[in-house]
Structure formats: C-alpha cells, structure tokens
Amino acid sequence: MLEERRAKAHLKNLHYHRVIARLYNQRIRPRPIGTGDLVLMRAEVSDPGHTRGRLAPKWEGPYHVTQVVHDRTYALSTMEGKTLPWT
C-alpha cells in the first residue's frame, strides 16, 4: 500500500517537472552565435577531473568565435588571437 502511494507520487512529480520544463522551453529562443562573437566557455571543459574545487569560477573567457563548425560547435580563439585546440 505504501509503496503504491510512493510510486504514484513519484510519477506525479515526474509529470509536473515535464510540464514545467515544457512551459519554460516554449518561451526560450536560442540566441544565434556567429563568427566574431564573444563567448564564455564552461570551466568544466578545461578541467574534466574537477580538481579546482567548489569555489572555482564556472566560466572562462571571453573568447572569439573564429568558425562555426556545426550547430552549437565552434572554433574559439583567445583575445590575443591564439586558437584553442580542444574546442
């Protein structure tokens, strides 16, 4: 009896989160990024082992977009013009 109520509550919670996510995503419009734009990069990309600690910055940059490789994939360079090899 108790397990059934927990399962129903869990399913209801999942449904609620899906509805809220759908309503939120309807209003969000992706911002197009083109060559020459300044962007920030997540610090997780350059530190996959999370060795920096909890108080480390979550973003790095700014970087210039030098080339749009694919959708949401970009070639970046630093402000001095040095190309980043891992993007």
PyMOL Python script that loads the backbone (N, CA, C, O; Angstrom):
from pymol import cmd

cmd.read_pdbstr("""\
ATOM      1  N   MET A   1       0.825  -1.191   0.000  1.00  0.00           N
ATOM      2  CA  MET A   1       0.000   0.000   0.000  1.00  0.00           C
ATOM      3  C   MET A   1       0.868   1.254   0.000  1.00  0.00           C
ATOM      4  O   MET A   1       0.654   2.172  -0.791  1.00  0.00           O
ATOM      5  N   LEU A   2       1.843   1.277   0.893  1.00  0.00           N
ATOM      6  CA  LEU A   2       2.713   2.442   0.984  1.00  0.00           C
ATOM      7  C   LEU A   2       3.581   2.585  -0.265  1.00  0.00           C
ATOM      8  O   LEU A   2       3.802   3.695  -0.749  1.00  0.00           O
ATOM      9  N   GLU A   3       4.065   1.468  -0.779  1.00  0.00           N
ATOM     10  CA  GLU A   3       4.893   1.504  -1.990  1.00  0.00           C
ATOM     11  C   GLU A   3       4.101   2.018  -3.189  1.00  0.00           C
ATOM     12  O   GLU A   3       4.647   2.737  -4.025  1.00  0.00           O
ATOM     13  N   GLU A   4       2.825   1.659  -3.281  1.00  0.00           N
ATOM     14  CA  GLU A   4       1.980   2.138  -4.375  1.00  0.00           C
ATOM     15  C   GLU A   4       1.805   3.648  -4.301  1.00  0.00           C
ATOM     16  O   GLU A   4       1.871   4.334  -5.321  1.00  0.00           O
ATOM     17  N   ARG A   5       1.585   4.161  -3.111  1.00  0.00           N
ATOM     18  CA  ARG A   5       1.421   5.612  -2.944  1.00  0.00           C
ATOM     19  C   ARG A   5       2.707   6.345  -3.287  1.00  0.00           C
ATOM     20  O   ARG A   5       2.670   7.415  -3.895  1.00  0.00           O
ATOM     21  N   ARG A   6       3.851   5.772  -2.899  1.00  0.00           N
ATOM     22  CA  ARG A   6       5.135   6.382  -3.241  1.00  0.00           C
ATOM     23  C   ARG A   6       5.351   6.384  -4.750  1.00  0.00           C
ATOM     24  O   ARG A   6       5.826   7.368  -5.316  1.00  0.00           O
ATOM     25  N   ALA A   7       5.002   5.281  -5.392  1.00  0.00           N
ATOM     26  CA  ALA A   7       5.164   5.188  -6.845  1.00  0.00           C
ATOM     27  C   ALA A   7       4.276   6.206  -7.554  1.00  0.00           C
ATOM     28  O   ALA A   7       4.716   6.863  -8.498  1.00  0.00           O
ATOM     29  N   LYS A   8       3.019   6.342  -7.102  1.00  0.00           N
ATOM     30  CA  LYS A   8       2.114   7.326  -7.695  1.00  0.00           C
ATOM     31  C   LYS A   8       2.629   8.747  -7.481  1.00  0.00           C
ATOM     32  O   LYS A   8       2.582   9.571  -8.394  1.00  0.00           O
ATOM     33  N   ALA A   9       3.113   9.030  -6.296  1.00  0.00           N
ATOM     34  CA  ALA A   9       3.646  10.363  -6.008  1.00  0.00           C
ATOM     35  C   ALA A   9       4.870  10.652  -6.868  1.00  0.00           C
ATOM     36  O   ALA A   9       5.045  11.770  -7.351  1.00  0.00           O
ATOM     37  N   HIS A  10       5.711   9.648  -7.058  1.00  0.00           N
ATOM     38  CA  HIS A  10       6.903   9.827  -7.888  1.00  0.00           C
ATOM     39  C   HIS A  10       6.516  10.113  -9.342  1.00  0.00           C
ATOM     40  O   HIS A  10       7.090  11.000  -9.973  1.00  0.00           O
ATOM     41  N   LEU A  11       5.544   9.364  -9.872  1.00  0.00           N
ATOM     42  CA  LEU A  11       5.093   9.588 -11.246  1.00  0.00           C
ATOM     43  C   LEU A  11       4.448  10.963 -11.406  1.00  0.00           C
ATOM     44  O   LEU A  11       4.642  11.633 -12.420  1.00  0.00           O
ATOM     45  N   LYS A  12       3.687  11.374 -10.405  1.00  0.00           N
ATOM     46  CA  LYS A  12       3.061  12.696 -10.449  1.00  0.00           C
ATOM     47  C   LYS A  12       4.114  13.797 -10.430  1.00  0.00           C
ATOM     48  O   LYS A  12       3.972  14.806 -11.119  1.00  0.00           O
ATOM     49  N   ASN A  13       5.170  13.607  -9.645  1.00  0.00           N
ATOM     50  CA  ASN A  13       6.264  14.570  -9.576  1.00  0.00           C
ATOM     51  C   ASN A  13       7.000  14.648 -10.918  1.00  0.00           C
ATOM     52  O   ASN A  13       7.339  15.742 -11.371  1.00  0.00           O
ATOM     53  N   LEU A  14       7.250  13.501 -11.556  1.00  0.00           N
ATOM     54  CA  LEU A  14       7.904  13.491 -12.867  1.00  0.00           C
ATOM     55  C   LEU A  14       7.059  14.220 -13.907  1.00  0.00           C
ATOM     56  O   LEU A  14       7.582  14.989 -14.714  1.00  0.00           O
ATOM     57  N   HIS A  15       5.753  13.973 -13.883  1.00  0.00           N
ATOM     58  CA  HIS A  15       4.853  14.647 -14.817  1.00  0.00           C
ATOM     59  C   HIS A  15       4.877  16.163 -14.601  1.00  0.00           C
ATOM     60  O   HIS A  15       4.919  16.927 -15.565  1.00  0.00           O
ATOM     61  N   TYR A  16       4.850  16.587 -13.364  1.00  0.00           N
ATOM     62  CA  TYR A  16       4.897  18.012 -13.040  1.00  0.00           C
ATOM     63  C   TYR A  16       6.170  18.653 -13.585  1.00  0.00           C
ATOM     64  O   TYR A  16       6.113  19.732 -14.175  1.00  0.00           O
ATOM     65  N   HIS A  17       7.313  18.003 -13.396  1.00  0.00           N
ATOM     66  CA  HIS A  17       8.578  18.557 -13.873  1.00  0.00           C
ATOM     67  C   HIS A  17       8.615  18.632 -15.396  1.00  0.00           C
ATOM     68  O   HIS A  17       9.160  19.585 -15.954  1.00  0.00           O
ATOM     69  N   ARG A  18       8.046  17.646 -16.070  1.00  0.00           N
ATOM     70  CA  ARG A  18       7.992  17.692 -17.537  1.00  0.00           C
ATOM     71  C   ARG A  18       7.130  18.850 -18.016  1.00  0.00           C
ATOM     72  O   ARG A  18       7.500  19.542 -18.965  1.00  0.00           O
ATOM     73  N   VAL A  19       5.989  19.073 -17.379  1.00  0.00           N
ATOM     74  CA  VAL A  19       5.094  20.162 -17.766  1.00  0.00           C
ATOM     75  C   VAL A  19       5.781  21.503 -17.558  1.00  0.00           C
ATOM     76  O   VAL A  19       5.728  22.365 -18.435  1.00  0.00           O
ATOM     77  N   ILE A  20       6.416  21.688 -16.426  1.00  0.00           N
ATOM     78  CA  ILE A  20       7.102  22.947 -16.141  1.00  0.00           C
ATOM     79  C   ILE A  20       8.240  23.170 -17.129  1.00  0.00           C
ATOM     80  O   ILE A  20       8.424  24.288 -17.610  1.00  0.00           O
ATOM     81  N   ALA A  21       9.008  22.126 -17.443  1.00  0.00           N
ATOM     82  CA  ALA A  21      10.106  22.258 -18.406  1.00  0.00           C
ATOM     83  C   ALA A  21       9.571  22.624 -19.782  1.00  0.00           C
ATOM     84  O   ALA A  21      10.163  23.452 -20.475  1.00  0.00           O
ATOM     85  N   ARG A  22       8.466  22.020 -20.185  1.00  0.00           N
ATOM     86  CA  ARG A  22       7.888  22.328 -21.492  1.00  0.00           C
ATOM     87  C   ARG A  22       7.405  23.778 -21.547  1.00  0.00           C
ATOM     88  O   ARG A  22       7.630  24.462 -22.545  1.00  0.00           O
ATOM     89  N   LEU A  23       6.751  24.250 -20.501  1.00  0.00           N
ATOM     90  CA  LEU A  23       6.289  25.636 -20.464  1.00  0.00           C
ATOM     91  C   LEU A  23       7.458  26.614 -20.490  1.00  0.00           C
ATOM     92  O   LEU A  23       7.385  27.651 -21.151  1.00  0.00           O
ATOM     93  N   TYR A  24       8.521  26.296 -19.786  1.00  0.00           N
ATOM     94  CA  TYR A  24       9.698  27.160 -19.772  1.00  0.00           C
ATOM     95  C   TYR A  24      10.360  27.188 -21.147  1.00  0.00           C
ATOM     96  O   TYR A  24      10.717  28.256 -21.644  1.00  0.00           O
ATOM     97  N   ASN A  25      10.522  26.023 -21.760  1.00  0.00           N
ATOM     98  CA  ASN A  25      11.225  25.934 -23.038  1.00  0.00           C
ATOM     99  C   ASN A  25      10.442  26.552 -24.188  1.00  0.00           C
ATOM    100  O   ASN A  25      11.036  26.889 -25.212  1.00  0.00           O
ATOM    101  N   GLN A  26       9.133  26.712 -24.053  1.00  0.00           N
ATOM    102  CA  GLN A  26       8.348  27.364 -25.094  1.00  0.00           C
ATOM    103  C   GLN A  26       8.723  28.836 -25.224  1.00  0.00           C
ATOM    104  O   GLN A  26       8.648  29.399 -26.316  1.00  0.00           O
ATOM    105  N   ARG A  27       9.118  29.452 -24.138  1.00  0.00           N
ATOM    106  CA  ARG A  27       9.416  30.879 -24.156  1.00  0.00           C
ATOM    107  C   ARG A  27      10.879  31.197 -24.452  1.00  0.00           C
ATOM    108  O   ARG A  27      11.222  32.350 -24.715  1.00  0.00           O
ATOM    109  N   ILE A  28      11.729  30.201 -24.412  1.00  0.00           N
ATOM    110  CA  ILE A  28      13.153  30.414 -24.629  1.00  0.00           C
ATOM    111  C   ILE A  28      13.456  30.341 -26.117  1.00  0.00           C
ATOM    112  O   ILE A  28      13.047  29.397 -26.793  1.00  0.00           O
ATOM    113  N   ARG A  29      14.169  31.328 -26.622  1.00  0.00           N
ATOM    114  CA  ARG A  29      14.605  31.337 -28.011  1.00  0.00           C
ATOM    115  C   ARG A  29      16.124  31.249 -28.034  1.00  0.00           C
ATOM    116  O   ARG A  29      16.795  32.036 -27.367  1.00  0.00           O
ATOM    117  N   PRO A  30      16.676  30.303 -28.790  1.00  0.00           N
ATOM    118  CA  PRO A  30      18.137  30.200 -28.848  1.00  0.00           C
ATOM    119  C   PRO A  30      18.738  31.436 -29.506  1.00  0.00           C
ATOM    120  O   PRO A  30      18.212  31.948 -30.495  1.00  0.00           O
ATOM    121  N   ARG A  31      19.823  31.895 -28.953  1.00  0.00           N
ATOM    122  CA  ARG A  31      20.499  33.074 -29.474  1.00  0.00           C
ATOM    123  C   ARG A  31      21.533  32.618 -30.502  1.00  0.00           C
ATOM    124  O   ARG A  31      22.430  31.844 -30.168  1.00  0.00           O
ATOM    125  N   PRO A  32      21.423  33.086 -31.746  1.00  0.00           N
ATOM    126  CA  PRO A  32      22.395  32.653 -32.755  1.00  0.00           C
ATOM    127  C   PRO A  32      23.775  33.228 -32.466  1.00  0.00           C
ATOM    128  O   PRO A  32      23.912  34.402 -32.121  1.00  0.00           O
ATOM    129  N   ILE A  33      24.793  32.388 -32.609  1.00  0.00           N
ATOM    130  CA  ILE A  33      26.177  32.798 -32.384  1.00  0.00           C
ATOM    131  C   ILE A  33      26.894  32.701 -33.713  1.00  0.00           C
ATOM    132  O   ILE A  33      26.841  31.666 -34.377  1.00  0.00           O
ATOM    133  N   GLY A  34      27.564  33.768 -34.104  1.00  0.00           N
ATOM    134  CA  GLY A  34      28.260  33.793 -35.384  1.00  0.00           C
ATOM    135  C   GLY A  34      29.732  34.085 -35.218  1.00  0.00           C
ATOM    136  O   GLY A  34      30.217  34.304 -34.108  1.00  0.00           O
ATOM    137  N   THR A  35      30.436  34.085 -36.332  1.00  0.00           N
ATOM    138  CA  THR A  35      31.866  34.362 -36.340  1.00  0.00           C
ATOM    139  C   THR A  35      32.111  35.782 -35.842  1.00  0.00           C
ATOM    140  O   THR A  35      31.436  36.721 -36.265  1.00  0.00           O
ATOM    141  N   GLY A  36      33.072  35.931 -34.949  1.00  0.00           N
ATOM    142  CA  GLY A  36      33.419  37.231 -34.400  1.00  0.00           C
ATOM    143  C   GLY A  36      32.743  37.553 -33.083  1.00  0.00           C
ATOM    144  O   GLY A  36      33.104  38.538 -32.438  1.00  0.00           O
ATOM    145  N   ASP A  37      31.785  36.762 -32.666  1.00  0.00           N
ATOM    146  CA  ASP A  37      31.100  36.997 -31.395  1.00  0.00           C
ATOM    147  C   ASP A  37      32.007  36.631 -30.225  1.00  0.00           C
ATOM    148  O   ASP A  37      32.892  35.784 -30.346  1.00  0.00           O
ATOM    149  N   LEU A  38      31.773  37.280 -29.102  1.00  0.00           N
ATOM    150  CA  LEU A  38      32.476  36.950 -27.867  1.00  0.00           C
ATOM    151  C   LEU A  38      31.613  35.987 -27.063  1.00  0.00           C
ATOM    152  O   LEU A  38      30.416  36.213 -26.882  1.00  0.00           O
ATOM    153  N   VAL A  39      32.231  34.911 -26.583  1.00  0.00           N
ATOM    154  CA  VAL A  39      31.500  33.897 -25.824  1.00  0.00           C
ATOM    155  C   VAL A  39      32.300  33.516 -24.589  1.00  0.00           C
ATOM    156  O   VAL A  39      33.503  33.764 -24.512  1.00  0.00           O
ATOM    157  N   LEU A  40      31.618  32.908 -23.623  1.00  0.00           N
ATOM    158  CA  LEU A  40      32.256  32.314 -22.459  1.00  0.00           C
ATOM    159  C   LEU A  40      32.219  30.801 -22.614  1.00  0.00           C
ATOM    160  O   LEU A  40      31.325  30.260 -23.263  1.00  0.00           O
ATOM    161  N   MET A  41      33.195  30.119 -22.015  1.00  0.00           N
ATOM    162  CA  MET A  41      33.253  28.664 -22.083  1.00  0.00           C
ATOM    163  C   MET A  41      33.149  28.118 -20.663  1.00  0.00           C
ATOM    164  O   MET A  41      33.718  28.686 -19.730  1.00  0.00           O
ATOM    165  N   ARG A  42      32.430  27.027 -20.505  1.00  0.00           N
ATOM    166  CA  ARG A  42      32.324  26.402 -19.189  1.00  0.00           C
ATOM    167  C   ARG A  42      33.693  25.918 -18.741  1.00  0.00           C
ATOM    168  O   ARG A  42      34.462  25.376 -19.535  1.00  0.00           O
ATOM    169  N   ALA A  43      33.990  26.116 -17.475  1.00  0.00           N
ATOM    170  CA  ALA A  43      35.284  25.708 -16.943  1.00  0.00           C
ATOM    171  C   ALA A  43      35.400  24.194 -16.855  1.00  0.00           C
ATOM    172  O   ALA A  43      36.512  23.675 -16.757  1.00  0.00           O
ATOM    173  N   GLU A  44      34.289  23.474 -16.887  1.00  0.00           N
ATOM    174  CA  GLU A  44      34.319  22.011 -16.837  1.00  0.00           C
ATOM    175  C   GLU A  44      35.029  21.427 -18.048  1.00  0.00           C
ATOM    176  O   GLU A  44      35.610  20.345 -17.966  1.00  0.00           O
ATOM    177  N   VAL A  45      34.986  22.133 -19.166  1.00  0.00           N
ATOM    178  CA  VAL A  45      35.598  21.634 -20.392  1.00  0.00           C
ATOM    179  C   VAL A  45      37.107  21.540 -20.230  1.00  0.00           C
ATOM    180  O   VAL A  45      37.715  20.560 -20.660  1.00  0.00           O
ATOM    181  N   SER A  46      37.717  22.542 -19.619  1.00  0.00           N
ATOM    182  CA  SER A  46      39.169  22.537 -19.460  1.00  0.00           C
ATOM    183  C   SER A  46      39.622  21.798 -18.204  1.00  0.00           C
ATOM    184  O   SER A  46      40.815  21.550 -18.032  1.00  0.00           O
ATOM    185  N   ASP A  47      38.682  21.444 -17.323  1.00  0.00           N
ATOM    186  CA  ASP A  47      39.025  20.728 -16.092  1.00  0.00           C
ATOM    187  C   ASP A  47      38.038  19.577 -15.877  1.00  0.00           C
ATOM    188  O   ASP A  47      37.190  19.660 -14.988  1.00  0.00           O
ATOM    189  N   PRO A  48      38.130  18.503 -16.676  1.00  0.00           N
ATOM    190  CA  PRO A  48      37.140  17.429 -16.545  1.00  0.00           C
ATOM    191  C   PRO A  48      37.241  16.655 -15.235  1.00  0.00           C
ATOM    192  O   PRO A  48      36.273  16.005 -14.838  1.00  0.00           O
ATOM    193  N   GLY A  49      38.390  16.707 -14.551  1.00  0.00           N
ATOM    194  CA  GLY A  49      38.544  15.977 -13.296  1.00  0.00           C
ATOM    195  C   GLY A  49      38.052  16.735 -12.086  1.00  0.00           C
ATOM    196  O   GLY A  49      38.100  16.211 -10.973  1.00  0.00           O
ATOM    197  N   HIS A  50      37.575  17.966 -12.272  1.00  0.00           N
ATOM    198  CA  HIS A  50      37.080  18.815 -11.181  1.00  0.00           C
ATOM    199  C   HIS A  50      38.115  18.950 -10.066  1.00  0.00           C
ATOM    200  O   HIS A  50      37.793  18.762  -8.893  1.00  0.00           O
ATOM    201  N   THR A  51      39.343  19.271 -10.424  1.00  0.00           N
ATOM    202  CA  THR A  51      40.411  19.386  -9.438  1.00  0.00           C
ATOM    203  C   THR A  51      40.531  20.795  -8.871  1.00  0.00           C
ATOM    204  O   THR A  51      41.352  21.023  -7.982  1.00  0.00           O
ATOM    205  N   ARG A  52      39.744  21.737  -9.352  1.00  0.00           N
ATOM    206  CA  ARG A  52      39.860  23.124  -8.892  1.00  0.00           C
ATOM    207  C   ARG A  52      39.156  23.391  -7.573  1.00  0.00           C
ATOM    208  O   ARG A  52      39.562  24.288  -6.834  1.00  0.00           O
ATOM    209  N   GLY A  53      38.132  22.650  -7.264  1.00  0.00           N
ATOM    210  CA  GLY A  53      37.416  22.877  -6.015  1.00  0.00           C
ATOM    211  C   GLY A  53      36.078  23.557  -6.236  1.00  0.00           C
ATOM    212  O   GLY A  53      35.724  23.924  -7.357  1.00  0.00           O
ATOM    213  N   ARG A  54      35.346  23.717  -5.152  1.00  0.00           N
ATOM    214  CA  ARG A  54      33.983  24.239  -5.229  1.00  0.00           C
ATOM    215  C   ARG A  54      33.919  25.728  -5.528  1.00  0.00           C
ATOM    216  O   ARG A  54      32.963  26.194  -6.147  1.00  0.00           O
ATOM    217  N   LEU A  55      34.917  26.474  -5.098  1.00  0.00           N
ATOM    218  CA  LEU A  55      34.852  27.921  -5.249  1.00  0.00           C
ATOM    219  C   LEU A  55      35.490  28.418  -6.538  1.00  0.00           C
ATOM    220  O   LEU A  55      35.645  29.626  -6.720  1.00  0.00           O
ATOM    221  N   ALA A  56      35.855  27.528  -7.416  1.00  0.00           N
ATOM    222  CA  ALA A  56      36.459  27.915  -8.691  1.00  0.00           C
ATOM    223  C   ALA A  56      35.395  28.540  -9.595  1.00  0.00           C
ATOM    224  O   ALA A  56      34.214  28.213  -9.480  1.00  0.00           O
ATOM    225  N   PRO A  57      35.807  29.433 -10.487  1.00  0.00           N
ATOM    226  CA  PRO A  57      34.834  30.020 -11.408  1.00  0.00           C
ATOM    227  C   PRO A  57      34.232  28.968 -12.332  1.00  0.00           C
ATOM    228  O   PRO A  57      34.901  28.009 -12.719  1.00  0.00           O
ATOM    229  N   LYS A  58      32.971  29.157 -12.677  1.00  0.00           N
ATOM    230  CA  LYS A  58      32.275  28.191 -13.516  1.00  0.00           C
ATOM    231  C   LYS A  58      32.427  28.498 -15.002  1.00  0.00           C
ATOM    232  O   LYS A  58      32.119  27.651 -15.841  1.00  0.00           O
ATOM    233  N   TRP A  59      32.892  29.685 -15.336  1.00  0.00           N
ATOM    234  CA  TRP A  59      33.042  30.101 -16.727  1.00  0.00           C
ATOM    235  C   TRP A  59      34.440  30.644 -16.958  1.00  0.00           C
ATOM    236  O   TRP A  59      35.062  31.186 -16.044  1.00  0.00           O
ATOM    237  N   GLU A  60      34.937  30.496 -18.191  1.00  0.00           N
ATOM    238  CA  GLU A  60      36.222  31.053 -18.602  1.00  0.00           C
ATOM    239  C   GLU A  60      35.992  31.913 -19.835  1.00  0.00           C
ATOM    240  O   GLU A  60      35.054  31.692 -20.602  1.00  0.00           O
ATOM    241  N   GLY A  61      36.856  32.887 -20.008  1.00  0.00           N
ATOM    242  CA  GLY A  61      36.748  33.677 -21.230  1.00  0.00           C
ATOM    243  C   GLY A  61      36.867  35.144 -20.940  1.00  0.00           C
ATOM    244  O   GLY A  61      37.260  35.515 -19.834  1.00  0.00           O
ATOM    245  N   PRO A  62      36.556  35.969 -21.857  1.00  0.00           N
ATOM    246  CA  PRO A  62      35.835  35.751 -23.108  1.00  0.00           C
ATOM    247  C   PRO A  62      36.747  35.235 -24.222  1.00  0.00           C
ATOM    248  O   PRO A  62      37.961  35.437 -24.202  1.00  0.00           O
ATOM    249  N   TYR A  63      36.127  34.568 -25.189  1.00  0.00           N
ATOM    250  CA  TYR A  63      36.808  34.047 -26.362  1.00  0.00           C
ATOM    251  C   TYR A  63      36.089  34.544 -27.610  1.00  0.00           C
ATOM    252  O   TYR A  63      34.892  34.827 -27.580  1.00  0.00           O
ATOM    253  N   HIS A  64      36.841  34.646 -28.712  1.00  0.00           N
ATOM    254  CA  HIS A  64      36.267  34.989 -30.011  1.00  0.00           C
ATOM    255  C   HIS A  64      35.865  33.712 -30.733  1.00  0.00           C
ATOM    256  O   HIS A  64      36.587  32.716 -30.689  1.00  0.00           O
ATOM    257  N   VAL A  65      34.726  33.738 -31.392  1.00  0.00           N
ATOM    258  CA  VAL A  65      34.328  32.629 -32.258  1.00  0.00           C
ATOM    259  C   VAL A  65      34.997  32.863 -33.605  1.00  0.00           C
ATOM    260  O   VAL A  65      34.712  33.854 -34.277  1.00  0.00           O
ATOM    261  N   THR A  66      35.892  31.949 -34.006  1.00  0.00           N
ATOM    262  CA  THR A  66      36.588  32.103 -35.285  1.00  0.00           C
ATOM    263  C   THR A  66      35.906  31.337 -36.408  1.00  0.00           C
ATOM    264  O   THR A  66      36.042  31.695 -37.578  1.00  0.00           O
ATOM    265  N   GLN A  67      35.166  30.274 -36.057  1.00  0.00           N
ATOM    266  CA  GLN A  67      34.496  29.474 -37.081  1.00  0.00           C
ATOM    267  C   GLN A  67      33.343  28.717 -36.446  1.00  0.00           C
ATOM    268  O   GLN A  67      33.462  28.205 -35.333  1.00  0.00           O
ATOM    269  N   VAL A  68      32.230  28.648 -37.157  1.00  0.00           N
ATOM    270  CA  VAL A  68      31.103  27.821 -36.729  1.00  0.00           C
ATOM    271  C   VAL A  68      31.277  26.469 -37.411  1.00  0.00           C
ATOM    272  O   VAL A  68      31.090  26.354 -38.622  1.00  0.00           O
ATOM    273  N   VAL A  69      31.637  25.436 -36.630  1.00  0.00           N
ATOM    274  CA  VAL A  69      31.918  24.115 -37.193  1.00  0.00           C
ATOM    275  C   VAL A  69      30.615  23.385 -37.497  1.00  0.00           C
ATOM    276  O   VAL A  69      30.389  22.975 -38.636  1.00  0.00           O
ATOM    277  N   HIS A  70      29.770  23.222 -36.511  1.00  0.00           N
ATOM    278  CA  HIS A  70      28.444  22.613 -36.645  1.00  0.00           C
ATOM    279  C   HIS A  70      27.505  23.407 -35.756  1.00  0.00           C
ATOM    280  O   HIS A  70      27.907  24.397 -35.145  1.00  0.00           O
ATOM    281  N   ASP A  71      26.270  22.977 -35.684  1.00  0.00           N
ATOM    282  CA  ASP A  71      25.316  23.617 -34.797  1.00  0.00           C
ATOM    283  C   ASP A  71      25.778  23.442 -33.356  1.00  0.00           C
ATOM    284  O   ASP A  71      25.951  22.313 -32.897  1.00  0.00           O
ATOM    285  N   ARG A  72      25.980  24.536 -32.640  1.00  0.00           N
ATOM    286  CA  ARG A  72      26.442  24.574 -31.251  1.00  0.00           C
ATOM    287  C   ARG A  72      27.864  24.050 -31.071  1.00  0.00           C
ATOM    288  O   ARG A  72      28.237  23.665 -29.963  1.00  0.00           O
ATOM    289  N   THR A  73      28.670  24.028 -32.145  1.00  0.00           N
ATOM    290  CA  THR A  73      30.075  23.646 -32.074  1.00  0.00           C
ATOM    291  C   THR A  73      30.882  24.732 -32.763  1.00  0.00           C
ATOM    292  O   THR A  73      30.626  25.061 -33.922  1.00  0.00           O
ATOM    293  N   TYR A  74      31.865  25.296 -32.048  1.00  0.00           N
ATOM    294  CA  TYR A  74      32.579  26.459 -32.550  1.00  0.00           C
ATOM    295  C   TYR A  74      34.077  26.293 -32.361  1.00  0.00           C
ATOM    296  O   TYR A  74      34.529  25.623 -31.433  1.00  0.00           O
ATOM    297  N   ALA A  75      34.838  26.912 -33.252  1.00  0.00           N
ATOM    298  CA  ALA A  75      36.280  27.035 -33.077  1.00  0.00           C
ATOM    299  C   ALA A  75      36.510  28.373 -32.383  1.00  0.00           C
ATOM    300  O   ALA A  75      36.022  29.406 -32.842  1.00  0.00           O
ATOM    301  N   LEU A  76      37.251  28.355 -31.278  1.00  0.00           N
ATOM    302  CA  LEU A  76      37.452  29.551 -30.467  1.00  0.00           C
ATOM    303  C   LEU A  76      38.903  29.980 -30.482  1.00  0.00           C
ATOM    304  O   LEU A  76      39.808  29.181 -30.722  1.00  0.00           O
ATOM    305  N   SER A  77      39.103  31.274 -30.216  1.00  0.00           N
ATOM    306  CA  SER A  77      40.453  31.799 -30.034  1.00  0.00           C
ATOM    307  C   SER A  77      40.420  32.779 -28.876  1.00  0.00           C
ATOM    308  O   SER A  77      39.378  33.350 -28.554  1.00  0.00           O
ATOM    309  N   THR A  78      41.579  32.966 -28.253  1.00  0.00           N
ATOM    310  CA  THR A  78      41.676  33.891 -27.127  1.00  0.00           C
ATOM    311  C   THR A  78      41.618  35.322 -27.640  1.00  0.00           C
ATOM    312  O   THR A  78      41.597  35.554 -28.849  1.00  0.00           O
ATOM    313  N   MET A  79      41.594  36.261 -26.741  1.00  0.00           N
ATOM    314  CA  MET A  79      41.563  37.669 -27.124  1.00  0.00           C
ATOM    315  C   MET A  79      42.850  38.086 -27.829  1.00  0.00           C
ATOM    316  O   MET A  79      42.853  39.049 -28.596  1.00  0.00           O
ATOM    317  N   GLU A  80      43.950  37.363 -27.572  1.00  0.00           N
ATOM    318  CA  GLU A  80      45.226  37.664 -28.218  1.00  0.00           C
ATOM    319  C   GLU A  80      45.335  37.014 -29.596  1.00  0.00           C
ATOM    320  O   GLU A  80      46.277  37.307 -30.332  1.00  0.00           O
ATOM    321  N   GLY A  81      44.401  36.142 -29.964  1.00  0.00           N
ATOM    322  CA  GLY A  81      44.405  35.509 -31.273  1.00  0.00           C
ATOM    323  C   GLY A  81      44.886  34.072 -31.287  1.00  0.00           C
ATOM    324  O   GLY A  81      44.940  33.463 -32.356  1.00  0.00           O
ATOM    325  N   LYS A  82      45.238  33.505 -30.137  1.00  0.00           N
ATOM    326  CA  LYS A  82      45.711  32.125 -30.070  1.00  0.00           C
ATOM    327  C   LYS A  82      44.509  31.178 -30.146  1.00  0.00           C
ATOM    328  O   LYS A  82      43.559  31.309 -29.374  1.00  0.00           O
ATOM    329  N   THR A  83      44.556  30.222 -31.083  1.00  0.00           N
ATOM    330  CA  THR A  83      43.454  29.286 -31.279  1.00  0.00           C
ATOM    331  C   THR A  83      43.454  28.229 -30.184  1.00  0.00           C
ATOM    332  O   THR A  83      44.502  27.694 -29.825  1.00  0.00           O
ATOM    333  N   LEU A  84      42.272  27.934 -29.656  1.00  0.00           N
ATOM    334  CA  LEU A  84      42.135  26.888 -28.645  1.00  0.00           C
ATOM    335  C   LEU A  84      41.995  25.542 -29.346  1.00  0.00           C
ATOM    336  O   LEU A  84      41.120  25.394 -30.199  1.00  0.00           O
ATOM    337  N   PRO A  85      42.826  24.559 -29.016  1.00  0.00           N
ATOM    338  CA  PRO A  85      42.821  23.300 -29.763  1.00  0.00           C
ATOM    339  C   PRO A  85      41.708  22.334 -29.384  1.00  0.00           C
ATOM    340  O   PRO A  85      41.379  21.459 -30.185  1.00  0.00           O
ATOM    341  N   TRP A  86      41.118  22.447 -28.214  1.00  0.00           N
ATOM    342  CA  TRP A  86      40.200  21.414 -27.734  1.00  0.00           C
ATOM    343  C   TRP A  86      38.729  21.746 -27.972  1.00  0.00           C
ATOM    344  O   TRP A  86      37.866  21.011 -27.494  1.00  0.00           O
ATOM    345  N   THR A  87      38.412  22.806 -28.680  1.00  0.00           N
ATOM    346  CA  THR A  87      37.005  23.148 -28.896  1.00  0.00           C
ATOM    347  C   THR A  87      36.543  22.713 -30.252  1.00  0.00           C
ATOM    348  O   THR A  87      35.382  22.922 -30.604  1.00  0.00           O
TER     349      THR A  87
END
""", "prot")
cmd.dss("prot")
cmd.show_as("cartoon", "prot")
cmd.util.cbc("prot")
cmd.orient("prot")
